[in-house]
Amino acid sequence: MFKRLYDWTIALAESRHATWALAAVAFAESSFFPIPPDVILVPMSLAQPRKAWSYAAICTVASVLGGIVGYAIGALLYDTVGQWLINLYGYASKMDQLRTFYAEWGAAFILVKGLTPIPFKLVTIVSGVLAYNFPLFVLLAAITRGARFFLLAGILNKFGDPIRALLEKHFATFMVLILVAIVGGFWLASHMF
């Protein structure tokens, strides 16, 4: 099963639709989708290492645009979608505490959480709910997401061949690690405050 998934991912990475798929996943992950773009970014960068930097740029722009949608969900749709998502992630009873924390540490929260496995959509929606300074939010999102994706692109560009060999041998482990990071990120997010 994992071999077929790996082959499909590599085929997607080498297809003419790859950049659109990458942008779509990066956009969606910042606003509502649970799967990080790394699942596509890594194979695409390994398949075409010279394009790793442009793939990181695509991820950054799409992720920030998705973050703006997440912010809008929190700011404009809190009574419907936003509240449902806040309840889903276990933040409903912690909003007062989160509001106080955000007033003092909002910028650091956005920067740090954009680099961690904690789902970025939580940061974007909470920023909108709490009416965090929008231009500053966009700037911080661009910095943190850019740092994450360009760091990954740099690693894949420099160490691509050994990483590709490891990935081909241990793709199932890679997928399990991503799943653990996603579940762990949601767990951490729900137990932070």
VOTI-456905 format. One record per atom (N, C-alpha, C): residue in three letters; atom name; x, y, z. Coordinates in Angstrom, 2 decimals. Layout:
BEGIN
SITE  type  atom       px       py       pz
SITE   ALA    CA        X        Y        Z
...
# end
This chain:
BEGIN
SITE  type  atom       px       py       pz
SITE   MET     N     0.82    -1.19     0.00
SITE   MET    CA     0.00     0.00     0.00
SITE   MET     C     0.87     1.26     0.00
SITE   PHE     N     1.88     1.30     0.87
SITE   PHE    CA     2.73     2.47     0.95
SITE   PHE     C     3.58     2.64    -0.31
SITE   LYS     N     3.96     1.53    -0.92
SITE   LYS    CA     4.73     1.61    -2.17
SITE   LYS     C     3.88     2.26    -3.26
SITE   ARG     N     2.60     1.89    -3.35
SITE   ARG    CA     1.72     2.51    -4.34
SITE   ARG     C     1.53     4.00    -4.04
SITE   LEU     N     1.38     4.34    -2.77
SITE   LEU    CA     1.23     5.73    -2.38
SITE   LEU     C     2.49     6.52    -2.73
SITE   TYR     N     3.65     5.93    -2.46
SITE   TYR    CA     4.91     6.58    -2.80
SITE   TYR     C     5.02     6.78    -4.31
SITE   ASP     N     4.71     5.76    -5.07
SITE   ASP    CA     4.78     5.87    -6.54
SITE   ASP     C     3.81     6.93    -7.04
SITE   TRP     N     2.59     6.97    -6.46
SITE   TRP    CA     1.62     7.97    -6.86
SITE   TRP     C     2.13     9.38    -6.55
SITE   THR     N     2.72     9.55    -5.35
SITE   THR    CA     3.24    10.85    -4.94
SITE   THR     C     4.37    11.30    -5.86
SITE   ILE     N     5.27    10.40    -6.19
SITE   ILE    CA     6.37    10.74    -7.10
SITE   ILE     C     5.82    11.06    -8.48
SITE   ALA     N     4.86    10.29    -8.96
SITE   ALA    CA     4.25    10.58   -10.26
SITE   ALA     C     3.58    11.95   -10.25
SITE   LEU     N     2.88    12.27    -9.16
SITE   LEU    CA     2.28    13.59    -9.03
SITE   LEU     C     3.35    14.68    -9.03
SITE   ALA     N     4.43    14.42    -8.31
SITE   ALA    CA     5.52    15.39    -8.22
SITE   ALA     C     6.12    15.69    -9.58
SITE   GLU     N     6.08    14.73   -10.47
SITE   GLU    CA     6.68    14.91   -11.79
SITE   GLU     C     5.65    15.30   -12.85
SITE   SER     N     4.38    15.44   -12.47
SITE   SER    CA     3.33    15.76   -13.45
SITE   SER     C     3.23    17.27   -13.65
SITE   ARG     N     2.50    17.66   -14.69
SITE   ARG    CA     2.33    19.09   -14.96
SITE   ARG     C     1.36    19.74   -13.98
SITE   HIS     N     0.64    18.95   -13.19
SITE   HIS    CA    -0.31    19.46   -12.21
SITE   HIS     C     0.30    19.58   -10.81
SITE   ALA     N     1.57    19.26   -10.68
SITE   ALA    CA     2.21    19.18    -9.36
SITE   ALA     C     2.16    20.51    -8.61
SITE   THR     N     2.50    21.59    -9.27
SITE   THR    CA     2.54    22.87    -8.56
SITE   THR     C     1.15    23.30    -8.11
SITE   TRP     N     0.12    22.98    -8.91
SITE   TRP    CA    -1.24    23.32    -8.50
SITE   TRP     C    -1.67    22.48    -7.29
SITE   ALA     N    -1.32    21.21    -7.29
SITE   ALA    CA    -1.65    20.34    -6.15
SITE   ALA     C    -0.94    20.83    -4.89
SITE   LEU     N     0.33    21.19    -5.03
SITE   LEU    CA     1.12    21.68    -3.90
SITE   LEU     C     0.49    22.96    -3.35
SITE   ALA     N     0.15    23.89    -4.23
SITE   ALA    CA    -0.45    25.15    -3.80
SITE   ALA     C    -1.80    24.90    -3.12
SITE   ALA     N    -2.59    24.00    -3.67
SITE   ALA    CA    -3.91    23.72    -3.10
SITE   ALA     C    -3.79    23.14    -1.69
SITE   VAL     N    -2.86    22.20    -1.49
SITE   VAL    CA    -2.69    21.60    -0.17
SITE   VAL     C    -2.15    22.62     0.83
SITE   ALA     N    -1.17    23.43     0.41
SITE   ALA    CA    -0.61    24.45     1.30
SITE   ALA     C    -1.68    25.47     1.70
SITE   PHE     N    -2.51    25.87     0.73
SITE   PHE    CA    -3.60    26.81     1.00
SITE   PHE     C    -4.60    26.21     1.98
SITE   ALA     N    -5.04    25.00     1.69
SITE   ALA    CA    -6.07    24.36     2.50
SITE   ALA     C    -5.57    24.06     3.91
SITE   GLU     N    -4.32    23.67     4.05
SITE   GLU    CA    -3.78    23.31     5.36
SITE   GLU     C    -3.76    24.51     6.31
SITE   SER     N    -3.66    25.71     5.78
SITE   SER    CA    -3.62    26.90     6.63
SITE   SER     C    -5.00    27.38     7.05
SITE   SER     N    -6.04    26.80     6.47
SITE   SER    CA    -7.37    27.27     6.83
SITE   SER     C    -8.32    26.17     7.32
SITE   PHE     N    -8.22    24.94     6.76
SITE   PHE    CA    -9.18    23.93     7.22
SITE   PHE     C    -8.71    22.49     7.05
SITE   PHE     N    -7.73    22.20     6.24
SITE   PHE    CA    -7.33    20.83     5.90
SITE   PHE     C    -6.26    20.31     6.86
SITE   PRO     N    -6.34    19.06     7.35
SITE   PRO    CA    -5.40    18.59     8.36
SITE   PRO     C    -4.04    18.11     7.84
SITE   ILE     N    -3.89    17.87     6.55
SITE   ILE    CA    -2.64    17.30     6.02
SITE   ILE     C    -1.69    18.42     5.62
SITE   PRO     N    -0.44    18.39     6.11
SITE   PRO    CA     0.52    19.44     5.76
SITE   PRO     C     1.04    19.28     4.33
SITE   PRO     N     1.46    20.38     3.71
SITE   PRO    CA     1.95    20.32     2.33
SITE   PRO     C     3.26    19.56     2.20
SITE   ASP     N     3.92    19.28     3.29
SITE   ASP    CA     5.19    18.53     3.27
SITE   ASP     C     5.03    17.18     2.57
SITE   VAL     N     3.82    16.61     2.66
SITE   VAL    CA     3.55    15.31     2.06
SITE   VAL     C     3.77    15.36     0.54
SITE   ILE     N     3.52    16.52    -0.06
SITE   ILE    CA     3.76    16.68    -1.49
SITE   ILE     C     5.07    17.42    -1.74
SITE   LEU     N     5.40    18.38    -0.89
SITE   LEU    CA     6.62    19.18    -1.07
SITE   LEU     C     7.88    18.32    -1.06
SITE   VAL     N     7.96    17.38    -0.14
SITE   VAL    CA     9.16    16.54    -0.03
SITE   VAL     C     9.38    15.71    -1.30
SITE   PRO     N     8.40    14.93    -1.75
SITE   PRO    CA     8.64    14.17    -2.98
SITE   PRO     C     8.89    15.04    -4.21
SITE   MET     N     8.19    16.17    -4.30
SITE   MET    CA     8.41    17.06    -5.44
SITE   MET     C     9.83    17.61    -5.44
SITE   SER     N    10.31    18.00    -4.28
SITE   SER    CA    11.66    18.54    -4.19
SITE   SER     C    12.72    17.47    -4.43
SITE   LEU     N    12.42    16.25    -4.03
SITE   LEU    CA    13.35    15.15    -4.28
SITE   LEU     C    13.34    14.75    -5.75
SITE   ALA     N    12.18    14.83    -6.38
SITE   ALA    CA    12.08    14.47    -7.79
SITE   ALA     C    12.78    15.50    -8.68
SITE   GLN     N    12.70    16.78    -8.28
SITE   GLN    CA    13.32    17.85    -9.07
SITE   GLN     C    14.00    18.83    -8.11
SITE   PRO     N    15.20    18.48    -7.61
SITE   PRO    CA    15.86    19.28    -6.57
SITE   PRO     C    16.11    20.75    -6.97
SITE   ARG     N    16.31    21.01    -8.26
SITE   ARG    CA    16.57    22.39    -8.68
SITE   ARG     C    15.34    23.28    -8.49
SITE   LYS     N    14.18    22.65    -8.41
SITE   LYS    CA    12.94    23.42    -8.25
SITE   LYS     C    12.51    23.53    -6.78
SITE   ALA     N    13.30    23.01    -5.87
SITE   ALA    CA    12.93    23.02    -4.45
SITE   ALA     C    12.64    24.44    -3.95
SITE   TRP     N    13.43    25.40    -4.40
SITE   TRP    CA    13.24    26.79    -3.94
SITE   TRP     C    11.93    27.37    -4.48
SITE   SER     N    11.61    27.08    -5.73
SITE   SER    CA    10.35    27.60    -6.26
SITE   SER     C     9.16    26.89    -5.60
SITE   TYR     N     9.32    25.61    -5.29
SITE   TYR    CA     8.25    24.90    -4.57
SITE   TYR     C     8.04    25.50    -3.17
SITE   ALA     N     9.14    25.87    -2.52
SITE   ALA    CA     9.03    26.50    -1.19
SITE   ALA     C     8.31    27.85    -1.31
SITE   ALA     N     8.60    28.59    -2.37
SITE   ALA    CA     7.92    29.88    -2.58
SITE   ALA     C     6.42    29.67    -2.81
SITE   ILE     N     6.08    28.67    -3.61
SITE   ILE    CA     4.67    28.36    -3.87
SITE   ILE     C     3.97    28.01    -2.56
SITE   CYS     N     4.60    27.15    -1.77
SITE   CYS    CA     4.02    26.77    -0.47
SITE   CYS     C     3.83    27.98     0.43
SITE   THR     N     4.82    28.86     0.45
SITE   THR    CA     4.75    30.03     1.32
SITE   THR     C     3.59    30.93     0.92
SITE   VAL     N     3.51    31.29    -0.36
SITE   VAL    CA     2.45    32.18    -0.82
SITE   VAL     C     1.07    31.55    -0.60
SITE   ALA     N     0.93    30.28    -0.99
SITE   ALA    CA    -0.36    29.61    -0.83
SITE   ALA     C    -0.74    29.47     0.64
SITE   SER     N     0.24    29.18     1.50
SITE   SER    CA    -0.02    29.03     2.92
SITE   SER     C    -0.46    30.35     3.54
SITE   VAL     N     0.17    31.44     3.15
SITE   VAL    CA    -0.22    32.75     3.68
SITE   VAL     C    -1.62    33.12     3.19
SITE   LEU     N    -1.91    32.85     1.92
SITE   LEU    CA    -3.26    33.12     1.41
SITE   LEU     C    -4.30    32.26     2.14
SITE   GLY     N    -3.97    31.00     2.38
SITE   GLY    CA    -4.85    30.14     3.17
SITE   GLY     C    -4.99    30.64     4.59
SITE   GLY     N    -3.91    31.18     5.13
SITE   GLY    CA    -3.94    31.77     6.47
SITE   GLY     C    -4.88    32.97     6.54
SITE   ILE     N    -4.92    33.74     5.47
SITE   ILE    CA    -5.85    34.87     5.41
SITE   ILE     C    -7.29    34.36     5.43
SITE   VAL     N    -7.55    33.26     4.73
SITE   VAL    CA    -8.89    32.66     4.77
SITE   VAL     C    -9.19    32.15     6.18
SITE   GLY     N    -8.20    31.51     6.83
SITE   GLY    CA    -8.39    31.06     8.21
SITE   GLY     C    -8.69    32.23     9.14
SITE   TYR     N    -7.96    33.32     8.96
SITE   TYR    CA    -8.19    34.54     9.75
SITE   TYR     C    -9.63    35.02     9.53
SITE   ALA     N   -10.06    35.03     8.27
SITE   ALA    CA   -11.43    35.46     7.95
SITE   ALA     C   -12.47    34.54     8.58
SITE   ILE     N   -12.19    33.24     8.60
SITE   ILE    CA   -13.11    32.30     9.26
SITE   ILE     C   -13.27    32.69    10.72
SITE   GLY     N   -12.15    32.98    11.39
SITE   GLY    CA   -12.22    33.37    12.79
SITE   GLY     C   -12.87    34.72    13.00
SITE   ALA     N   -12.57    35.68    12.12
SITE   ALA    CA   -13.07    37.05    12.30
SITE   ALA     C   -14.50    37.21    11.84
SITE   LEU     N   -14.85    36.60    10.73
SITE   LEU    CA   -16.16    36.86    10.11
SITE   LEU     C   -17.17    35.74    10.30
SITE   LEU     N   -16.69    34.52    10.50
SITE   LEU    CA   -17.60    33.38    10.58
SITE   LEU     C   -17.50    32.66    11.93
SITE   TYR     N   -17.12    33.40    12.97
SITE   TYR    CA   -16.93    32.76    14.26
SITE   TYR     C   -18.21    32.11    14.77
SITE   ASP     N   -19.34    32.76    14.57
SITE   ASP    CA   -20.61    32.22    15.10
SITE   ASP     C   -21.02    30.91    14.44
SITE   THR     N   -20.44    30.59    13.31
SITE   THR    CA   -20.80    29.34    12.62
SITE   THR     C   -19.58    28.44    12.52
SITE   VAL     N   -18.82    28.58    11.48
SITE   VAL    CA   -17.67    27.71    11.23
SITE   VAL     C   -16.57    27.89    12.27
SITE   GLY     N   -16.26    29.14    12.60
SITE   GLY    CA   -15.17    29.41    13.55
SITE   GLY     C   -15.40    28.79    14.90
SITE   GLN     N   -16.60    28.95    15.44
SITE   GLN    CA   -16.91    28.39    16.75
SITE   GLN     C   -16.88    26.86    16.71
SITE   TRP     N   -17.38    26.30    15.64
SITE   TRP    CA   -17.34    24.84    15.50
SITE   TRP     C   -15.89    24.34    15.51
SITE   LEU     N   -15.00    25.01    14.77
SITE   LEU    CA   -13.60    24.61    14.74
SITE   LEU     C   -12.92    24.81    16.09
SITE   ILE     N   -13.21    25.93    16.76
SITE   ILE    CA   -12.63    26.19    18.09
SITE   ILE     C   -13.08    25.10    19.06
SITE   ASN     N   -14.35    24.71    19.01
SITE   ASN    CA   -14.85    23.62    19.86
SITE   ASN     C   -14.18    22.30    19.51
SITE   LEU     N   -14.04    22.04    18.21
SITE   LEU    CA   -13.43    20.81    17.74
SITE   LEU     C   -12.00    20.66    18.28
SITE   TYR     N   -11.26    21.77    18.33
SITE   TYR    CA    -9.88    21.72    18.78
SITE   TYR     C    -9.73    21.93    20.29
SITE   GLY     N   -10.86    22.07    21.01
SITE   GLY    CA   -10.82    22.13    22.47
SITE   GLY     C   -10.45    23.49    23.04
SITE   TYR     N   -10.64    24.57    22.28
SITE   TYR    CA   -10.28    25.89    22.77
SITE   TYR     C   -11.45    26.69    23.34
SITE   ALA     N   -12.67    26.20    23.23
SITE   ALA    CA   -13.85    26.99    23.61
SITE   ALA     C   -13.78    27.46    25.06
SITE   SER     N   -13.40    26.59    25.97
SITE   SER    CA   -13.36    26.96    27.38
SITE   SER     C   -12.10    27.75    27.75
SITE   LYS     N   -11.20    27.90    26.80
SITE   LYS    CA    -9.92    28.54    27.08
SITE   LYS     C    -9.78    29.90    26.39
SITE   MET     N   -10.87    30.43    25.83
SITE   MET    CA   -10.77    31.65    25.03
SITE   MET     C   -10.32    32.86    25.85
SITE   ASP     N   -10.78    33.01    27.08
SITE   ASP    CA   -10.36    34.16    27.89
SITE   ASP     C    -8.86    34.08    28.19
SITE   GLN     N    -8.42    32.90    28.55
SITE   GLN    CA    -7.00    32.69    28.82
SITE   GLN     C    -6.17    32.92    27.55
SITE   LEU     N    -6.67    32.44    26.44
SITE   LEU    CA    -5.98    32.60    25.16
SITE   LEU     C    -5.94    34.07    24.76
SITE   ARG     N    -7.02    34.81    25.00
SITE   ARG    CA    -7.08    36.24    24.67
SITE   ARG     C    -6.01    37.01    25.45
SITE   THR     N    -5.85    36.71    26.74
SITE   THR    CA    -4.83    37.36    27.57
SITE   THR     C    -3.44    37.01    27.07
SITE   PHE     N    -3.23    35.75    26.80
SITE   PHE    CA    -1.93    35.30    26.28
SITE   PHE     C    -1.60    35.98    24.95
SITE   TYR     N    -2.58    36.05    24.07
SITE   TYR    CA    -2.38    36.64    22.73
SITE   TYR     C    -2.04    38.12    22.81
SITE   ALA     N    -2.63    38.82    23.77
SITE   ALA    CA    -2.35    40.25    23.92
SITE   ALA     C    -0.88    40.49    24.19
SITE   GLU     N    -0.25    39.60    24.95
SITE   GLU    CA     1.16    39.78    25.29
SITE   GLU     C     2.10    39.03    24.35
SITE   TRP     N     1.72    37.85    23.93
SITE   TRP    CA     2.64    36.98    23.20
SITE   TRP     C     2.16    36.59    21.80
SITE   GLY     N     1.21    37.31    21.24
SITE   GLY    CA     0.63    36.94    19.95
SITE   GLY     C     1.66    36.78    18.84
SITE   ALA     N     2.59    37.72    18.71
SITE   ALA    CA     3.58    37.64    17.64
SITE   ALA     C     4.46    36.40    17.80
SITE   ALA     N     4.92    36.15    19.01
SITE   ALA    CA     5.76    34.97    19.26
SITE   ALA     C     4.97    33.69    19.00
SITE   PHE     N     3.70    33.68    19.41
SITE   PHE    CA     2.84    32.52    19.20
SITE   PHE     C     2.73    32.19    17.71
SITE   ILE     N     2.46    33.22    16.91
SITE   ILE    CA     2.32    33.01    15.46
SITE   ILE     C     3.63    32.52    14.86
SITE   LEU     N     4.74    33.15    15.24
SITE   LEU    CA     6.04    32.75    14.68
SITE   LEU     C     6.43    31.33    15.06
SITE   VAL     N     6.28    30.98    16.32
SITE   VAL    CA     6.69    29.65    16.78
SITE   VAL     C     5.75    28.58    16.24
SITE   LYS     N     4.46    28.81    16.30
SITE   LYS    CA     3.51    27.78    15.87
SITE   LYS     C     3.54    27.55    14.37
SITE   GLY     N     3.96    28.54    13.61
SITE   GLY    CA     4.09    28.35    12.17
SITE   GLY     C     5.20    27.40    11.77
SITE   LEU     N     6.10    27.13    12.70
SITE   LEU    CA     7.23    26.23    12.44
SITE   LEU     C     7.02    24.83    13.01
SITE   THR     N     6.02    24.67    13.87
SITE   THR    CA     5.84    23.41    14.59
SITE   THR     C     4.79    22.53    13.92
SITE   PRO     N     4.65    21.29    14.41
SITE   PRO    CA     3.59    20.43    13.86
SITE   PRO     C     2.19    20.81    14.32
SITE   ILE     N     2.06    21.79    15.22
SITE   ILE    CA     0.74    22.24    15.62
SITE   ILE     C     0.08    22.84    14.38
SITE   PRO     N    -1.11    22.38    14.03
SITE   PRO    CA    -1.74    22.83    12.79
SITE   PRO     C    -1.84    24.35    12.70
SITE   PHE     N    -1.34    24.91    11.60
SITE   PHE    CA    -1.31    26.36    11.43
SITE   PHE     C    -2.71    26.95    11.36
SITE   LYS     N    -3.68    26.16    10.94
SITE   LYS    CA    -5.06    26.65    10.85
SITE   LYS     C    -5.55    27.10    12.22
SITE   LEU     N    -5.08    26.49    13.29
SITE   LEU    CA    -5.47    26.92    14.63
SITE   LEU     C    -4.99    28.34    14.90
SITE   VAL     N    -3.76    28.62    14.49
SITE   VAL    CA    -3.19    29.95    14.66
SITE   VAL     C    -3.97    30.97    13.84
SITE   THR     N    -4.28    30.62    12.60
SITE   THR    CA    -4.95    31.59    11.73
SITE   THR     C    -6.37    31.88    12.22
SITE   ILE     N    -7.11    30.86    12.60
SITE   ILE    CA    -8.49    31.06    13.05
SITE   ILE     C    -8.52    31.81    14.37
SITE   VAL     N    -7.65    31.42    15.31
SITE   VAL    CA    -7.61    32.10    16.61
SITE   VAL     C    -7.20    33.56    16.42
SITE   SER     N    -6.27    33.83    15.52
SITE   SER    CA    -5.86    35.22    15.25
SITE   SER     C    -7.05    36.05    14.77
SITE   GLY     N    -7.88    35.46    13.93
SITE   GLY    CA    -9.08    36.17    13.46
SITE   GLY     C   -10.10    36.35    14.56
SITE   VAL     N   -10.33    35.31    15.35
SITE   VAL    CA   -11.30    35.38    16.46
SITE   VAL     C   -10.90    36.49    17.42
SITE   LEU     N    -9.62    36.59    17.71
SITE   LEU    CA    -9.13    37.56    18.69
SITE   LEU     C    -8.80    38.91    18.06
SITE   ALA     N    -9.10    39.08    16.77
SITE   ALA    CA    -8.89    40.33    16.05
SITE   ALA     C    -7.44    40.81    16.16
SITE   TYR     N    -6.51    39.87    16.02
SITE   TYR    CA    -5.09    40.24    16.03
SITE   TYR     C    -4.83    41.19    14.85
SITE   ASN     N    -3.92    42.11    15.02
SITE   ASN    CA    -3.57    43.09    14.00
SITE   ASN     C    -3.34    42.37    12.66
SITE   PHE     N    -4.23    42.62    11.68
SITE   PHE    CA    -4.22    41.86    10.43
SITE   PHE     C    -2.93    42.04     9.61
SITE   PRO     N    -2.46    43.27     9.35
SITE   PRO    CA    -1.21    43.39     8.58
SITE   PRO     C    -0.03    42.70     9.27
SITE   LEU     N     0.03    42.81    10.60
SITE   LEU    CA     1.10    42.15    11.34
SITE   LEU     C     0.95    40.63    11.25
SITE   PHE     N    -0.28    40.15    11.33
SITE   PHE    CA    -0.54    38.72    11.18
SITE   PHE     C    -0.01    38.22     9.83
SITE   VAL     N    -0.33    38.93     8.75
SITE   VAL    CA     0.11    38.52     7.41
SITE   VAL     C     1.63    38.52     7.34
SITE   LEU     N     2.27    39.55     7.87
SITE   LEU    CA     3.74    39.61     7.87
SITE   LEU     C     4.35    38.45     8.65
SITE   LEU     N     3.83    38.20     9.85
SITE   LEU    CA     4.36    37.11    10.68
SITE   LEU     C     4.11    35.74    10.02
SITE   ALA     N     2.94    35.58     9.40
SITE   ALA    CA     2.64    34.32     8.71
SITE   ALA     C     3.61    34.11     7.57
SITE   ALA     N     3.91    35.16     6.81
SITE   ALA    CA     4.86    35.05     5.70
SITE   ALA     C     6.25    34.69     6.20
SITE   ILE     N     6.66    35.28     7.31
SITE   ILE    CA     7.99    34.99     7.87
SITE   ILE     C     8.07    33.54     8.35
SITE   THR     N     7.12    33.12     9.16
SITE   THR    CA     7.20    31.78     9.76
SITE   THR     C     6.99    30.67     8.73
SITE   ARG     N     6.02    30.85     7.83
SITE   ARG    CA     5.79    29.81     6.83
SITE   ARG     C     6.93    29.78     5.82
SITE   GLY     N     7.42    30.95     5.43
SITE   GLY    CA     8.57    31.00     4.53
SITE   GLY     C     9.78    30.32     5.15
SITE   ALA     N    10.04    30.61     6.42
SITE   ALA    CA    11.18    29.98     7.10
SITE   ALA     C    11.03    28.46     7.10
SITE   ARG     N     9.84    27.99     7.39
SITE   ARG    CA     9.62    26.54     7.44
SITE   ARG     C     9.86    25.89     6.08
SITE   PHE     N     9.23    26.42     5.05
SITE   PHE    CA     9.31    25.79     3.74
SITE   PHE     C    10.67    25.98     3.07
SITE   PHE     N    11.31    27.14     3.25
SITE   PHE    CA    12.62    27.35     2.65
SITE   PHE     C    13.70    26.56     3.39
SITE   LEU     N    13.55    26.38     4.70
SITE   LEU    CA    14.48    25.52     5.44
SITE   LEU     C    14.38    24.09     4.94
SITE   LEU     N    13.16    23.61     4.77
SITE   LEU    CA    12.96    22.26     4.24
SITE   LEU     C    13.52    22.14     2.83
SITE   ALA     N    13.29    23.14     2.00
SITE   ALA    CA    13.82    23.13     0.62
SITE   ALA     C    15.34    23.10     0.63
SITE   GLY     N    15.95    23.85     1.53
SITE   GLY    CA    17.41    23.86     1.62
SITE   GLY     C    17.96    22.50     2.01
SITE   ILE     N    17.32    21.86     2.98
SITE   ILE    CA    17.75    20.53     3.41
SITE   ILE     C    17.60    19.53     2.26
SITE   LEU     N    16.45    19.58     1.60
SITE   LEU    CA    16.20    18.64     0.50
SITE   LEU     C    17.12    18.91    -0.69
SITE   ASN     N    17.43    20.17    -0.93
SITE   ASN    CA    18.33    20.52    -2.03
SITE   ASN     C    19.74    20.03    -1.75
SITE   LYS     N    20.19    20.18    -0.53
SITE   LYS    CA    21.56    19.81    -0.17
SITE   LYS     C    21.73    18.31     0.03
SITE   PHE     N    20.77    17.67     0.65
SITE   PHE    CA    20.88    16.25     1.00
SITE   PHE     C    19.85    15.39     0.27
SITE   GLY     N    19.42    15.83    -0.89
SITE   GLY    CA    18.33    15.19    -1.61
SITE   GLY     C    18.53    13.72    -1.93
SITE   ASP     N    19.70    13.36    -2.47
SITE   ASP    CA    19.92    11.97    -2.87
SITE   ASP     C    19.86    11.00    -1.69
SITE   PRO     N    20.59    11.28    -0.59
SITE   PRO    CA    20.48    10.35     0.55
SITE   PRO     C    19.06    10.31     1.15
SITE   ILE     N    18.40    11.46     1.18
SITE   ILE    CA    17.04    11.49     1.71
SITE   ILE     C    16.09    10.70     0.81
SITE   ARG     N    16.27    10.84    -0.50
SITE   ARG    CA    15.41    10.10    -1.43
SITE   ARG     C    15.61     8.60    -1.25
SITE   ALA     N    16.86     8.16    -1.09
SITE   ALA    CA    17.13     6.74    -0.89
SITE   ALA     C    16.46     6.25     0.40
SITE   LEU     N    16.56     7.05     1.47
SITE   LEU    CA    15.91     6.68     2.73
SITE   LEU     C    14.39     6.66     2.58
SITE   LEU     N    13.86     7.65     1.87
SITE   LEU    CA    12.42     7.72     1.68
SITE   LEU     C    11.90     6.54     0.87
SITE   GLU     N    12.64     6.14    -0.15
SITE   GLU    CA    12.22     4.99    -0.96
SITE   GLU     C    12.21     3.71    -0.13
SITE   LYS     N    13.19     3.59     0.78
SITE   LYS    CA    13.26     2.39     1.62
SITE   LYS     C    12.24     2.42     2.75
SITE   HIS     N    11.99     3.62     3.28
SITE   HIS    CA    11.21     3.73     4.52
SITE   HIS     C    10.03     4.68     4.37
SITE   PHE     N     9.35     4.62     3.24
SITE   PHE    CA     8.22     5.53     3.00
SITE   PHE     C     7.11     5.30     4.02
SITE   ALA     N     6.86     4.08     4.39
SITE   ALA    CA     5.82     3.79     5.38
SITE   ALA     C     6.13     4.48     6.71
SITE   THR     N     7.39     4.43     7.11
SITE   THR    CA     7.81     5.10     8.35
SITE   THR     C     7.61     6.61     8.23
SITE   PHE     N     7.97     7.16     7.07
SITE   PHE    CA     7.78     8.59     6.81
SITE   PHE     C     6.31     8.97     6.96
SITE   MET     N     5.42     8.18     6.39
SITE   MET    CA     3.99     8.47     6.47
SITE   MET     C     3.48     8.34     7.91
SITE   VAL     N     3.97     7.34     8.63
SITE   VAL    CA     3.58     7.18    10.03
SITE   VAL     C     4.07     8.37    10.85
SITE   LEU     N     5.29     8.83    10.59
SITE   LEU    CA     5.82    10.00    11.31
SITE   LEU     C     4.98    11.25    11.03
SITE   ILE     N     4.56    11.42     9.79
SITE   ILE    CA     3.71    12.57     9.47
SITE   ILE     C     2.37    12.45    10.21
SITE   LEU     N     1.81    11.25    10.22
SITE   LEU    CA     0.55    11.04    10.94
SITE   LEU     C     0.72    11.31    12.43
SITE   VAL     N     1.81    10.85    13.01
SITE   VAL    CA     2.09    11.10    14.43
SITE   VAL     C     2.25    12.60    14.68
SITE   ALA     N     2.94    13.30    13.77
SITE   ALA    CA     3.11    14.74    13.92
SITE   ALA     C     1.77    15.46    13.86
SITE   ILE     N     0.89    15.04    12.96
SITE   ILE    CA    -0.42    15.68    12.83
SITE   ILE     C    -1.25    15.44    14.10
SITE   VAL     N    -1.34    14.18    14.52
SITE   VAL    CA    -2.10    13.86    15.73
SITE   VAL     C    -1.47    14.52    16.96
SITE   GLY     N    -0.15    14.45    17.04
SITE   GLY    CA     0.55    15.10    18.15
SITE   GLY     C     0.35    16.60    18.16
SITE   GLY     N     0.34    17.20    16.99
SITE   GLY    CA     0.11    18.64    16.89
SITE   GLY     C    -1.27    19.02    17.39
SITE   PHE     N    -2.29    18.25    16.98
SITE   PHE    CA    -3.64    18.52    17.46
SITE   PHE     C    -3.73    18.29    18.98
SITE   TRP     N    -3.09    17.24    19.47
SITE   TRP    CA    -3.10    16.96    20.90
SITE   TRP     C    -2.43    18.10    21.67
SITE   LEU     N    -1.24    18.53    21.21
SITE   LEU    CA    -0.54    19.64    21.85
SITE   LEU     C    -1.39    20.91    21.86
SITE   ALA     N    -2.01    21.18    20.71
SITE   ALA    CA    -2.83    22.38    20.59
SITE   ALA     C    -3.98    22.36    21.58
SITE   SER     N    -4.58    21.20    21.79
SITE   SER    CA    -5.72    21.14    22.70
SITE   SER     C    -5.30    21.14    24.17
SITE   HIS     N    -4.02    20.90    24.47
SITE   HIS    CA    -3.55    20.87    25.86
SITE   HIS     C    -2.59    22.01    26.20
SITE   MET     N    -2.48    23.00    25.33
SITE   MET    CA    -1.52    24.08    25.57
SITE   MET     C    -1.94    25.01    26.69
SITE   PHE     N    -3.20    25.30    26.80
SITE   PHE    CA    -3.65    26.28    27.79
SITE   PHE     C    -4.49    25.63    28.85
# end
